[in-house]
């Protein structure tokens, strides 16, 4: 068993043996985050990381005992003195999914910075919650001013809902209307799942597929009944060239799910069954990996739509039968080759995603425009409209 396999097995035991309640309690959230840190680096010293958090919490408690308001003490210790803030230079680095790395460098992505803040606050006797917004993560809770949210990525600044929505809009490149439920606290299970999906995407962008699969294994352990993991596993196995393993996962997804993408995934399975067993997605699928702004994605959509429209029209004109099946498959293979060469990701037949670095802009033929997005941990059914 490799170090990575050992960490995955320990995470599965953690997920199966504990009730990840809401709000975080008994170290559930931070305990899971520590295991993810070892998924990033199996040699991460978890004891030293715990001691570091305990020392920070002790400083906050001492300041509170001296009369300093709790929130002021927390922000002073973590942001003014320790200098915690977002890593804008290497945001997507897998290390930013490790709370150990965050504590060592003082830099990280919003969610791991928030986990550190939440654990320090918990040990200091404060009542705070993690709030997972689309493409961003902030902190709410009873020990913040009413209607305010703390943004660890922005050096501990405070924002109201309108300001937080503007931040999300800036990330996705268009105004985003956030419903009230978007500001509800996330459970430890939801937070850990989101960290693991971020890590999975970081590894995928670096063609480190076995590590991406390990992150997906851990995420699935948190919610083993969710059929979307079957789809994600199948698509990831395809990128590894492991088609014989991918097809059963995709078929199980189609059988278990009622999502709008079921038909598209089913058509992709039909294509895969016509290929050689060792084949995955066409080699061109790995030619170019891109992170898209909304403007860039919308600028590319007319080309993607033209390619897809022509392929879909040719596909539908062919009659059923063995003589035309190979022609159908060649149409789809050519569509996959052309679309993926543009840096766009295939999620089913005539269904694609544009990676924004914070989630996906999502498009399905024959939609006329690109007006939806979803986070990495959400599938097609979880997509939200862009204003």
C-alpha positions, 0 to 999 in steps of 0.5 A: 500500500502506498502512502497515498493509499494509506491516507485514503484508507484513513480518511474513509475510516474517519468519514465512516466512523464519525458523524460530521454534524453541523456546526463543526464539533469535536474537531470534525472539520479540522481533523478531516482537513488535517488528513487532506493535508497528508493527502497533499504531503504524506509526510505532513507533521500533523502534530506540529500543525495542531500545536500551531493552531493551539498556540494561536487560539491561546493568544486569542483567549489571552487577549479576550481575558484582557478585555479585547473584544473577541473578533478584534482579538481574532483578526489582530492575531491572525491577520495583523500579526500572522499576516494570513491572506490569500495566495494570489500568485499560485492560487491553484497550487495543490499545497493551498488545499493543505491547512498545514501549508497555510499555517507554514506560509500564511497563504492559501485559498479561501476555504483552507484559510477559513478552516484555520480561522474557524478552528482557532476561533473554536478553540478560543470559544467563539461561535463562527461558521463557514459559508460556501459561496459560489467560487468563494468562501467566507465566514459568518456566525453569531460572533460577527456583527449582524449581516457581516461576513469575514473574508480571510482571503482578503486579510480578514476584511468584513463584508455585507451580503451585497459586497460578498455578492459583488466579490462573487460576480467579480470572480465569475465576470458577471453579476450573480444574484445570490439567494438567501440560502447561499449565505447559510452555514455549510456543514463540515461534510460540505466544507471538506468535500469542497476542499477535496474537489478543489484539490482534485481539480488542481491535480487534474490540471497538472495531469496527476490523475492518480492523485486526483482519483485519490481526492475523489475517493475521499470526497465520495467517502463523505457522501457514498450515496451520491451518484454524481461521483460515479459520473466524475469517476468515469470521466476522470478514468477516461482521462487516465485512458482506463476506459474499461473501468470508466464505462461501468462507472458511467453506466451506474451513473445513468442507472442511478441518476435522474439529472438532465445530463443522463442522456448526454452521458449515455450517448458518450457511453455508446461511443466508448463501447465502439472504441478499443478497450484501452482507448480513452478520450481522444489524445487531443483532449489533453492538448491544451488546458485553459482557465477561462474568464467569462468574456473569454468563454463567451468569446469562444462559444460561437466556435464551440456552438458551430462545431457542435451544431454541425456535428449534432446535425450530421449525427441526427441525419444518420439512420439506425443500423450497424452500417452507419454506427461507425460513421456516427462514432467518427462524428462524435470522435471528431467533435471531441477532438475539435472541442477539447483542442480549444481547452473545453472539457467534455462532460457528455455528448454535446455537453461541455464545461469551461473551467473558470478556476473557481468552477465551471461555465456550463453549456449544453447544445442547443443553448444559444448563449453561455449563461450558467455556472456551477462549482466544482463539487456540483454537477449539471443539475446544480448550475446557477444562472449568470445575470 
